[in-house]
Each structure stands twice: as C-alpha cells, then as structure tokens.
Amino acid sequence: QVQLVESGGGLVQAGGSLRLSCAASGRTFSGYAMGWFRQAPGKEREFVAAIGWRLGSLRYADSVKGRFTISRDNAKNTVYLQMNSLKPEDTAVYYCAADHHRSAVVPDSLGEYDYWGQGTQVTVSS
C-alpha cells in the first residue's frame, strides 16, 4: 500500500509559477512510475505529466509541454511538478498518482495508476 500526499497548491496570477510536491510512503518508491493529473470543475480528470520508474522517462500532455516539468527524488520519496507560465485554464485540483507495474512505457491514463493522493487546489487568476 502506498500513501500519497500532495502539497504546494495555491492561488497565483497568470504568468506565475508554483511547485507541487507529492510525498509517498513505502520503501519501494523508486520502482513506481509517478504521474500528475488534474480535474477542473465540471470536467473529467486528465493527464498532465508522468515520470517512469526508470530515470529519464518523461511524458507530458501537449497543453503543458514547455511550461511544466516533472521530476523525482527517490531519496526523499517525492515527486515534483514545477509549473511555470501558468494560465487560468490550468486552474484545477491536481492529483498525484503511483503505478507499480514497471511498464516499459510511461503510463498516461487514469486506469494504469494504482494509488492516488487527495489532491491540491491550484487557482490561476487572470
């Protein structure tokens, strides 16, 4: 069982930056692919970014490429999402997720992830 706790959300003006963190419990963090998803009011949860259990494997949604960066620190059991040049359409609850299947391809769909955090709110004002 893995527990995930997100932090770092908040209110920011358009063009600003935030860094989200997701702390994971358990001793096998390095073997998990980690992803970030988001859900805006009235919309379905959507993929944002993911990092594979093999370092160097990254994946991003087209809407955030060039603005967001995902990274992980296995020594701290933490995954990060650096968000720059934020836009009002980035407003959502952001969720961290973990996948233990050690797939060759970094997963980008909800069904591939086994564990989820409670989410952290990000609000971008115009």
Secondary structure as GFF3:
##gff-version 3
##sequence-region A 1 126
A	DSSP	beta_strand	4	7	.	.	.	ID=ss1
A	DSSP	beta_strand	10	13	.	.	.	ID=ss2
A	DSSP	beta_strand	18	24	.	.	.	ID=ss3
A	DSSP	three_ten_helix	29	31	.	.	.	ID=ss4
A	DSSP	beta_strand	33	39	.	.	.	ID=ss5
A	DSSP	beta_strand	46	51	.	.	.	ID=ss6
A	DSSP	beta_strand	58	60	.	.	.	ID=ss7
A	DSSP	beta_strand	68	73	.	.	.	ID=ss8
A	DSSP	three_ten_helix	74	76	.	.	.	ID=ss9
A	DSSP	beta_strand	78	83	.	.	.	ID=ss10
A	DSSP	three_ten_helix	88	90	.	.	.	ID=ss11
A	DSSP	beta_strand	92	99	.	.	.	ID=ss12
A	DSSP	three_ten_helix	110	112	.	.	.	ID=ss13
A	DSSP	beta_strand	115	116	.	.	.	ID=ss14
A	DSSP	beta_strand	120	125	.	.	.	ID=ss15
###
